[in-house]
Amino acid sequence: MEEKIRDYTNDYPKWDKSMKKTHKILVPDMLPWHFLIIERVLKLEGYDIEVLKNDSRSVIDEGLKHVHNDTCYPCLCVVGQYIDALKSGKYDLNKTALMITQTGGGCRASNYMPLIRKAIKAEFPTVPVVSINFSGLEKDSAFEISVKLFLKLAYSIFYGDTIMWCFNQTKPYEEEAGSSERAREEAVEYVVEKFAEGGYKKYKKINRRIIEIFAAVKRKNIKKTKVGIVGEIYVKYSYLGNNNLEKFLLSENCEPVVPALIDFVMYCIVNVVNDGKFYGHNKFVAFIYGLVYKLVHRMQKNIIKIFEKDGNFTPLHDFEHLRACADKVLNQGVKMGEGWLIPAEMAALAESGVPNIVCAQPFGCLPNHIAGKGAIRTLKNMYRNENIVAVDYDPSATRVNQENRIKLMLATAREAEKEEEAS
């Protein structure tokens, strides 16, 4: 008898919508600012969501045990956070699922699903992995997103950006310690309340209120060194991935300037439009994405106007300005990883008075090393005062070494500031 060949590609537990009622979904802490809102929004939708906060060395060690050491560092962090949590004994393994996002682009993150499944298969064979993506991937385990939920997630990103942007311009200057954190909690509660009431679409009103909450915090009229953070999407935002970079910069008497997440979303949308323009991909799909881009960009411009009218905080970058900055350095057809977005953000930061930049690069992310680290010389030739340090994040790089490299960049920044004041 001919031996039946086992289909290993399908030998894993599948997520289905019935599990919404029975399963807790664990999410890696990839976007700590935005998950403050998104986690609560999904709970309002009836999902038992928990954003993981475990960030000890054991997380990295678990990642090293279960992920090939040539795989990118973000994957190692995500897998390590999952397995460390599943081993904690806090969860019913028969009623627990893992969630991950996939862009569908030319990045290893688009292939995290099989990597995660393989890593957990031996010890946790009953735990399904669910994918959030808009590229048609993992159809048998995809998280179903209705149009209404999609809109809620989109608005959550805008509100998360505004809270992050205002907090980072408030915390370094607060007169009373902890007042910025209280403002953040008030802003998050206000936004979640609007989602619960159904008024979340009134984004102009909501953004005005967020700005008002932070503007009410008393701030010292002092100057701080501004430091931009750019790079691969995970290590740019994740505290686990970048060793709490924002907190470190605050401890060094700096103001961290972290670009908005909506910029990455718009980057992904524009790349589909450019695929039709540059490479002849599906013209109809490109047309639809073009309409979505115009809608999102109009919302962004309206939010920028609110910031400008209020006058208390520097507005976010206009994405069209980012695209113009990219064109000075790199063609918009270069879209692997964060591609042209990284040099665009570095150029935009320099033009808005933030010449000091940490370019966070995870091990194993070749496109980001090329588009990020590889563009530094060109950017320094364009902006003579630009002060960029590329910092590698990987399991073997010590936190002390990373922070020392940043301190050297800060020493250069402060020397430049003294020279500017003396001239």
N, C-alpha and C positions, 0 to 999 in steps of 0.2 A: 504494500500500500504506500502510495506516495505520501511522504510526511508533509503535513500542513505547515506552511511557513507562517510564523507569528507576525502580526502587523504591529511592530513596536511603535510606530508613529501614532497609533490610536490607543495605546495601552496606558491610559491615564484617566482619572476621574474628570468628568465634564461638569461645568457649571451650567445650571439652567435656572430660569426665572423663579421656579418654585422654591429655590433655596433662599430667596429673599426673606421668607418667613422663618427659616430655621437656622441660618448660618450667620456667624459673625465674620465680617470681612476685614482682614488686616491689610493696611496700606503703609508702605515705607514712607518715612518723613522726607519726601523729596522737595516739597514746597511749603516750608513751615509757616510762611506768612499767609499764603492763600488757603492752605488747609484749615486755618482757623475758622474760615467761613465755609469752605466746601464740605468739610466733615459734618458741620451742623446742618447744612442744606440737605445732604444725603440722608441724615437721620430724620429730618422732617418728611422726606419721601418714603420713610419706612424701612430704610436699610440700617442694619446694625454695623456701623462702621467704626473702626478704631485706627487712628493714625499712630504708628509705633514711635515710641520715644526712647527706646533702648539704644544707647550710644557708647557703651563701654568697649574696651579693647576686645572682649569676648566676641563682639559682633564681627569685627574684622577677622579674628581668628577662625570663626565659623565660615566666613566667606572664603578664606584661604583654603580651608579643608574641602570645600565643595565646588569651587570654581577654578578652572584652569588658570594658572598664573599669567598666561598671555592674554586673558580676557580683560576687558577694560575695568578700571577701578570702580566706577558706579555700579556695575553688575555685581561685583564682589561685595560692595556695601549693602545693596538691596537684598541679595541672597543671604548674607550674613545676618541682617536684621530680621528677616523672615525666620530663619532656622533658630536663632537665639530666642526669639519669641515663642516659637512652637515647642522648644525644649523647656521653657520656663514652668510648665505645668499649670499655667493660668487659663488655658483654653481647652474646650472639648474638641479633640481632633476629628471627631466624626461630624462636627457642626462648625467647622472653621474653613474659610476660604482665603485665598491671597489675591490681591488685585494689583495690576501693573498697567501702566500706560504704554502705548506704542504709537510712534508717529508714522511708521510705514516708510520712512526715508532710508537713505543709504547709511545706516548706523547700526551698530551691534544691538542697540536698544530695541530695534525692531525684531530682534531674535531672542529677546530675554525669555519669552515663554518656554521654549524647549529647554533652555538652560536651567530655568527655575524648576521645571518639572523633573528634570534629571537629577537635580540637586536634592530634591525632597522625596523622591520616589521610594528610596529604600526605607527611610525612617518614618515617613508620613504618607503612606500610600492612599489614604482616604481624603487628603486635602486637595481640592480643586484650585486651579489658578484661573482667574478671570481677567480678560483683557478689555481695556478701554481704548478704542481706536476708531478712526473715521476713514480707514483705508481698506476695509473689507477683510482684515486679517482675523484669524482664529474664529471663524464663524460658528464653530461648535461650542465655543466658550467665551463668546463676546458679551460684554455688559450692554444690555439693551438701553439705549438712550432715546427717549421720546424728544420731539421738538421742544416741548415745554421744559424738560430737564436740561436739554442742550442750552437753551437760553439762560436758565438759572446758573449753569456752570460758567457761561460766558460773562454774565453780570458779576458773578463771584470773583472772577479774575480782575475785572476793572476795579471792584471795591477793595480787593486785596492789595492791588497796586497802589491805590490812593493811601490806604492805611500804612503800608510799608514806606512809601515815599515821604509822608508827613512825619512818621515816627523817626525816621533816620535824620530828618532835619530838625527834630525837636529834642531827642534824647541827649545829644552832646552839649546842649545849651541849657537844659532845664535848671531852674533855680532850686527846686525841691526834688530831692532824689525820689524816684519812683512815680513821679507825676506823669511821665510819658507812658509808663506801663498802664497806669490807671486810665489814661486817655485812650490807649489802644483797646483795653477791655470794654470801655464805654462805646467806642466806635464799632467794635465787633458785635456787641449786643444789639446796638441800634440797627445794624445791617441785617442781622439774623431775624430781628423782630419784623423788619420789612418783608423778608422772605416768608415768614410765618403768616403775615397779614395779606400777602399777595401783592404788595406794592413795590416789589423789587425792581420793576421796570422804570421807575421814576429816578433814573440814574443822575440827572442833574441835581435834583433836590437832595438825594442821598449823598452825592459827592460834596455838595456844599456843606451839609451837616458834618461829614467826617472832617473836613478842613476846619470848620468852626470849633469842633471839639479839641483838635490839636492846637489851634491858634489861641485857645483859652489858657493853655499851659504857659506859665511865666518863664521866659527865657532870658539868659544873660546876653548882653550885647558884646560878645567876644568873638575873636576869629579862631577858627579851627582849620587844620589841614584837611582838605577834602580828598578822599580816595575812592576812585571808581572800582567796581568789581565786575569783571567781564569773564567770559570763558564758556566752557561746556555747561549745558543747562543744569545738570545735577550738581556739580561742585560749585556752581555760581550761587545756588540758593540753599542747598542742603547743609545744615549745621554738621551732620555726621561726615559728609563728603569733604567739607573745607575746614574741618577742625574749628568750628565756631569763629569764622573769619570776621564777621561783623562785630562780634563781642570783643575780639582781640583789637580791632581798629578803634573801637570806643575806648578800650583800656589804654590805648596809645594816644589819647587826646585828639582823635580824628573824627571826622564825619564820614561814615560810609555812604557811598552813592551807588545804589544797586539798580540797574535798569529794570524797567517794568516787564513783567511776564507777558503782557499783551503784545510786546514787541516780538517775542518769539512766536506767539500764535500768528501774528500778521506775517512774519517771515515765512512760516509754513504755508500760509494761504497764498502769498505772492509767488512762492516757488512753484506752485501748481500752475499759476497764471503764466509764469515764465517758461514752464515746460511746454506749454502750447506755443509760445512765442519763439523760443530758441530751438526746440527739438521736435516740433510738429506733433506733440502729443494731443490727446483728445481735445478738440477745439471747443466742443460744447461744455465739457467739464471745466475747462479753463475760463470760459465765459461766465459760468455760474459762480466759480470761485472769485472772479473779478467783481461780481456784484456784491458778494459777501464782504470782500475786502473794502469796497467803497462804504458799505454800511458801518463796518467796524471802525474804519478810519474816521468817518464823520463823528462817531461817538467819541473817539479819542480827541479829536480837535475841539469838541464841545467841552470836554473835561479840562483840556489845556486852557481854554478861555475862562473857565471857572477859577482855576489857579491864578491866572493873570489878573482877573478882576479882584480877587481877594487880596493878593499882594503879600501874603505872609510867607509863602513858600515858593521856591523855584519850581516852575512847571515841569512836567514830564517832557521828554523829547517827542517831537512830531515824527511819526514813522516815515513820512515822505522825506524829511530831512535826513533820517538815517540812510535811506536809499541813496540820496544824493551823496552822502559821505562815503558810502560803499563804492560808488562809481569812481571816486578819486583814487581808490586803492585796489579794488578787486571787482571783476565782472560778476554780476548777479547770477550768472549761470553756475558759479561755484557754490554749490548748495549742500555738499555732504557735511554731516554733523551740523554745527552752527555756521559753517561756511562764511559767507560774506557778512553775516551779522556781527561777528566779533570785531573785525577791523572797523566796521561802521560805527559800532558803539564806542570804540576807543577814539575815533575821530570826533564823534559828536561830543564826547566828554571833554576832549581838549578844547573844542570850540565853545563850550559852555563854562569854561573856567575850572575844569577839573582835569589838570594835566597828569596827576599822579594816579596810576592805575595798577591794580593787581590783575594779571591775566591768569586765571585759574585753569590749569590743564591737568586732567586725570591721565594716569598711565594707560596706555593702550588705545588712546583716542587720536589716531593719526590725523584725521581731517582737521581736528581742532588745533593740533600742533602746527600744521601747515598754514591754516587760515589765521591762526592767532599768533603764535610765536614767529611764524614765517613772515608776518606783515609788520613786525615791530620796527625793523630798519626803515622801511618805507614811511611809516607813520612818523618816526623821529626826524626824518628828513623834511617831512611836510610841516610838522609842528615842533619847532626847535626846543620848546620848553617841556615837551612831553616826556614824562618820567615813568617808564613802564617796567615792571618786574614780572617775569613769567615764573609762576610757582607750580611745581609738579606735585600732584597729590596721588600717592600710591601707598600700599601697605608697608613698604620698607622705608619711606621717607619720614624722618622724625619731625614731630611738631616743632621742636626747638629750631631745627634747621630751616623749616618753612618760615617761622616767625622772624628768625634772624635775617633772612633774605628781605623780608618786608621791612624790617627795621632799617636796613641799609638804604632801601628806597626812600623811606621816610626821612632819614638823615639828609639825603640829597634834596628832598622836597623842602625841608626847613631851611637849608642853606640858600636855596633859590628864593624863598620867601623873604629872608633877611636882606638879600641883595636887592630884591624888588622894593622893599620898604626904604632901603638906604638911597636908592636912586631917585 
